[in-house]
């Protein structure tokens, strides 16, 4: 069925009542634009979420393998310095044992909330003694080529257990270490100092010297 309409000149025109009025172009365009914006916002939110999750996973993986550490104090002078930042290898002793001369970071046995950094001097089963600053291992003097600032104290002798090491700071008279509080349980070791990355003048790989016990005839 058709209806009569009047055009702008007043002349009647025929309109098919069964044909729907076309939607305004502006409204269709606005609706499509809004739909696209909504879809783009959802995609952006997903990308941000994926980035956050990936960042957290990478952070956890990195923390499993390595950890940064800031030296607080002068106990490792003259080789490591107050305020120096290091990267610690946390997997170093998963498949091996600490070696004499290793620089390690560990949880302080008397306060596990505090982390210390020292050098491994004595190994499990050894007898360690310090006489007038000179370290002796099983009665033999220890050669220390990294030139620590020698102490003036006596300590020991002490026999290390199967899961213990003896640690000392390189700045002997100004270090809280095994000469003061005893052996370090190996379970307290967090990792081995690997790299110094700050400040720039100290950038480089941390030297872990293999220390030799001197064979003194007749000693």
Order of alpha helices (4+ residues) and beta strands (2+ residues): beta-beta-alpha-beta-beta-beta-beta-beta-beta-beta-beta-beta-alpha-beta-beta-beta-beta
